[in-house]
Amino acid sequence: MPSKNTIRTLSELMENFVTKGLTFARDRLYRPLREGGLGLITLEQYVQGLHCSWFKRAYNCMNDNWKYDLYWAGGGNILSIKKGCLSKELGTVLTGLIDSYTDFQTKYTQYGNNYEVVPVLNNVNFGYGRNQSIKLDANFFGMDLMRTHSGTINKLCWKDCTVNGTFVGIRMFNEHTGIPLNREQYYDIKSAYTRARKKFFKEGAEHMQIAEFLSSFKKGSRKFRKILGYELKEYDILKLTQVNTLARITNTTVPSTERVKNMYSIWGRAYLNNDLRVFLLKYYNNILGLGNRIAHFVQNAENRCAFCLVANNPDPVPESFEHLFFSCPVTQNILKKFFQKFITKDLDAEIFFTGSGVPGNEKENVPFSLALDILRYILWQCKLNKRMPTIANVSDEVNYLINIIRTTSKEMSELFEHCTMFIRRNGPDNGGDGGDADDGHGRG
């Protein structure tokens, strides 16, 4: 494992490269796309995930010396190995693997309701006393019990000593587990369970033993990274500054959580070309280089609407977000014709900016919203090139990009096919020939 300073230096280089020319809060860099982040992978967790994948190899097949070293260091159980609790000294490489795997076990305990089925021995998530500072380690169980019942203690988990979430009595505990705890030990371990359940229990969540988890996928480190990156803290994307700012500057309301998640993650779809993805990232995060913004930083920069200037409109207004994409006379002319020709919904700011054509139905909203995103992208390209958009040109460009997306993504093709918000034109195939912009984007 590289040193922390090396990891930090490499991470900063990566972050600076990704965010060059963009302004993003650091905590958003590593959030998932659907939580309003950029979805970067934490370098430390990436390395740890690779380390953990070696444990999966050792668990699946014991055919090498280093695997046997791990086996004996864990007292005959590779999956229960934890740093600081080894039965023999190992080299630097294997020690690094164990450090990463220990961090994985810590996070795995917190994920879902896994705390119920992971071993309690030497688990840093479990303890009693002030701030749970006293752990359930070998000192807790005592030398005699560890000598006579080590196998049972190593495998002990909360599910073995609870019934429907209630800790069993001392007699039943001793009989069921086979571990003869004294009364003081019993009440201490019961206290540790009470605190663990209060902290980690999640209504409706499932649990899975580590052995089952390792058997649930063939290879790779992505599953490990998902666990290593798990946080108990949950983000409310509806409270994200960018989400509320977009609603404010467009005079609309914040849509549902699922709609917002799809809006702010659409730029990360692999079936979109890079220019479109960059535009969508900047659009939804409100960092486009609009005239009324650039004028604050660039001397003598034009702050008036590019379309109004090209069209020679009298008294052109500052180029704001809402004006350029909706209320500008040039844009309004394009939008009205586009909606009349291709969309079954009436033109409305709320529908246009949120993509909520059918509230609560994302199978309808996703293709509809993407069509509007592409429309806005074409308008933005016209603005950059100081070119007057025409409905014929816009229709052809939107139709062309949607055809590429449908060819690339089967899922999106089916969503476009069944979306009811696109006007279908009659054609030789009972509902449109599917190849012309005039036949509706649901077909084309």
N, C-alpha and C positions, 0 to 999 in steps of 0.2 A: 504494500500500500504506500503510495507517495506520501511525503510529509504533508502536514496541514498547510504549511506555507506554500508548498508547490501546488497543492489543490487550489488554494485561494488565488494564487497568481494565474493559473490556467483558467480558472472560472472567470476572473475579471477580464482576461483577454477575450474569452468567448462572449461574455455579456456585452463588452464594448463593441465587438464586431457585429453582433446581432442588432444592437440598438443604435448603431451609428445613424444619425439623422432623425432618430425617433426619441420621444420622451415617454418612458414607462417607469412606474414605481418598481423597485427591485423585487418586492414580494410577488408582483404580478408576472414576472418573467417565468417563474417556475410553476405557476398555477396551470391546471388543465385548460384547454381552449374553451370548454363549455362553462368554465368558471370565470371567463373573462381574461385569462392569461395568455402567454405566448407558448406555453407547453414545453419549455426547455427542460432538459434532463439534468438534474443535479449531478455534477461530475463525481462527487464523492459517492453518491448512491449508485452511480453507474459502475464504478469500480467494485463497490461492495456487492452489487448484483452478480457481477462476473465471479467474484469469490464464492458466493453462495451456490452458483451453478456447479462448482467443483464438488460441493457437498452432495449435490444430487447425483453426480457421477459416482462418488464413493458409496453412496447408499444403494444405488442400483446394481453395482457390480464391484465386488471386492477382488480386484485382479492386479493390484500394484502395491509396491512397498509403502508409498506415501498414504495410501488408503488404509493399510494395516496400522500405520502409525497413528492415524486419526482414530481408528477403531479402539486401539488399546489406550490412547490418551483419554478417551471418553468412557473408559471403564466397560467397554464392550457394547456401547450404544452411541453411534456417531451422532444421532439426532439430538442427544442431550448434552453435547459438548458446550461448555461455556468458558470464556476466558477467566482466569483466576481460579478455576476448579479442575485442573488437569491432573491426571494420575502420573504423568511423566513429562519431561521437558521436550520441547520440539524446536525445530529450527525456525529461522525468521519467516520463511515463506508460509509454512503451515500455521505459525502463530498469527500472521496477518489474516489468513483465511478464517481462523477461529474468531478473531476480533470482529470481522465483518458478519459472520454467522451469528454471533452473540447479539449484535445490533439488530439483525433480522428477527431473532427470537423475541426481542423486546417489543418490536413493532407488531409482530405477528400476534402476540398476546392481546394487544389492544384492538386488533382488527376484528370486526363483527363481534361474535360472542365466543371467540377462540379462548378467552381466558378460562372458560369452563373445562377445556380438554388439554391444556398444556401442562407439563409438570410444574409443580409449585416449588420444587427444590431449587434453590439458588436463582429464582426468578426475581429480577429487580423490580418488577411491577407489584409484587406481593410483599406485605410486611405488616407489622403492628407497632404500637407505641406511637410516640410523637412523630408526626409526618411519615409514618410507616418506615421509620429508620431501622427497625430491627427486622432483619430478613429471615426467611425460612431456610436456613442453611444447615450445614452439618453441626454447627454449634447449637442450634435450636433443638435438633433431634437428639443430640448427645452421642458420645462415642459408642456407648453400648448398643443403642438402637441402630446406628449406622453400621455396626459390625454384624449384627444379627438379622437386620431387615433392610439392608442397603438396596437390594433389588426392588422391593416393594416401594420404598421411599422414593427411589429415582423415578418411578412411574406414577406416583401419586398425583392426581389432579382433582380439581374441585368437584367434578361430576361424580367421583367415587364416594364422596362424603356428603352429598346433598340430595334432597328429594324435592322436586318442584321448586328449586331455588331456596329451600330451607335447609340449614345445616342440621345434620342428624345429631342425636344425643351421644354422649360420650361412650355409653355401652355399645350402641349400634355402630359407632365409628370404629371402635376397637375390634368388634367382631367382623365388620364388613371389610375393613382395610387390612386387618391382621397386624396393625401397628399399635402396640399397647402404650398409648400416650398417658402420662399422668394428668391430673386435673388441671394443673397450671398450663401445661402444654396445650391441652385441649382448648381451653378458653382463649389462649393466645392465637392459635391457628383459626379458631372460629371468628375472632376479631379481624384477622387478616382477610378471611373470606368476605365478611360483611363489608369491609372497605373496598375490596376488589369488585364486588357486585355493584356497589353504589357508583363506582367510578367507571366501570367498563360495560355494564349490562345495557343492551340495546334491544328495545322491543321489536320482535319479529325477525331479528338477525339470526343467521345460522352460525354453526361452529364447525370446524374441521381440524382434525389432528394434523400435525406437520407431515406425517407419513402419507396421509391422504392428499395433502396439498402437493407434495413432490410427485405423486403419481397422477396428478390431474393434468399435466402437460408433458410434452415430449422433451423439449430442450429449450435453451435460451435463458436469458436473465430478466426479461421484461416482467414476468410474474413476481420475481423477487423485488424488482424496483418499485412495483406498485405497492407492495407491503412496506418497503423501506421508506417510501414517501408518504405513507399514511399519516394523517393528522386527526387528532380528536376534534380540533376546531373545525367548524363548518362555515363556509363562506356563503353569504346571501348576495347573489349577483344583482338582485334588485336594488341593493344599497350601493352598488358600485358608482363612483362619481361619474364615469363616462356614460353610464346608462341613463342617469337622471339628467345629465347635461344635454344629451341628444334629445330627450323628450322635451326639455325646456326650450332649446333653440329651434325646434320644429313645431312647437305649440301642440304637442300631442301628449298622451298619457303613457306611462310605462306599461308595456304589455305583460302577459303572463310570464312566469319563470321559464317555462319550457320554450316559449317564443324567443325570449331574450337570449337563452343559452344557444339556440340555433342561429340567431342573428350574429352573435359575437364569436361563433366558432366556424362560420361558413368560410372564412378566408383560409382556413387550414385544410380544406378539401383538396385532395391530390388531383381530382379531375378538372380543376380550374387552372388556367394558365397563370404564369407568375405575375404578369402585369395586373391582371384582374385581382389576384390574391392580395397584392400590395395595396391596390386601391381600396378593397373591402376592409383591410386592416386599418388603414388610415381613416376611411369613411366612418366606421362604427366607433372608432376611438377619438373622433373629432380632431384629427391632426392634419387634415388636408391643407394645402397651401392656398387658401382662399385670398382674394384680393384685399379684403378688409383686415386680414391678419398680416400679410406680407408688408403692407404699407407701414405698419408699426416698426418694422425692423430694417426695411430696405429704403434708402432715401430715393425719393422721386418715383417710387413704385406706384403703379396705377391701382387704385382701390375700388374703382367702379366695375360693375358687372361686365364681363367680357362679351356676353351675348347682347346686352343692351348697346354696347359700343359698336359691335359689328352690324347690328340692325339699325344703327343710327336713331335709336329711340330718344325722344326728348327727355332731358333731365334724368340720365342714367343714375341709378342708386348704387350705394356701396355693395360689393359682392359678398353677401353673407351666405351662410349655409342654406338657410330656408329659401332665400331669394333665388340662388342659382339653381337649386334642384327642384323648386316647386313654383314659387310665385312670379318668377320672371316671365314677362309676356311671351318670350320666345319658347321657354320651357313649357309654359302652360299650353301653348299651341301644339307642341309635340305630344304632351301627355294626354290631352283631350282626344287627339286623333288616335293615339296608340290604344287608349282604353276603349274607345268606340269600335275600333277595328278588331282588337284581340281579346279584350277582357270583359267578362260578364258583370263585373262590379262597376259601380259609378266611381269616378275619380273623387277621391277624398284624401285629405292630408293624413288622417289617422291610418287609413288602409295603406296609403302609399309609403309612408315612412316606417311603419311597423311590420308590414306584410301580413297583418292579421285579417286575411280575407274571410276565413271561417274560424272565429275564436275557439280555441281549444282543440282544433283538428290540425295537427302539424303535418299529417300526410298531404293535406291540401295546401297548407301555408308554405311548406318548404319549397316546392317548385315555383309557386306563385311569387314568393319573396325573392327567389333567385332570379327570376325573370326581371323583376323590378331592379334588382342589384345590377344586372347586366345593362339594363336601360340607363341607369344612372352612370355606369362606367362609360358607356358610349357618349353620353352628354359631357362627362368630364374630359374625355379625349377631345371632343370638339372644342371645349373651352380652352384646353391647353394649346391647341393648334389655331385658336382664334378663327374657327370655321363655323359658319351658320349650319346648325343641324336641320335636316329635312326628314320628314316621316318616312320617305322611301329609303333613305340611307340608314336611318336608325333601325327600321324594321329588318332590313337585310342583315345588318351587323348583329342584332339580337338573335335573329333566326340562325345565323351562321354559328355563333358561339353556343347556342343551345343544342344544335345538331352535334357539335363536337362533344359536348358534355354527355349527351345521350348515347353517343357511340362509345364513349370511354367508360361510363358508369351504368351498369345494368339497373342498379337500384334507382338512380335518378331517372333513368329512361322510363321505368315503370311508374314512378311518381308523376312525371309529366304526362304520361299516357292516361292516367286515371284522374288527373286534376280537373275538377268541374268549373274552374274559374277562367278557363281559356275557351274562347269561342271556336266551335268546330265548323268548318266549311264543308259543304256537300262536295263529294268527289266520286271518282270511279270506284273507290273501295268502301262505299257506304259510310262516309264521314270524313272525307278529306284524303288527299293524296299524300300528305305528310311531308312534302318536299319544298313548299313555298311558304314564305312568311305570311301570305294572305290566308293560309290554311290553318292558322292558329298555332301558337307555340306548344299547345298540348300535344299536337301531332308532329310538329316540325322541329 
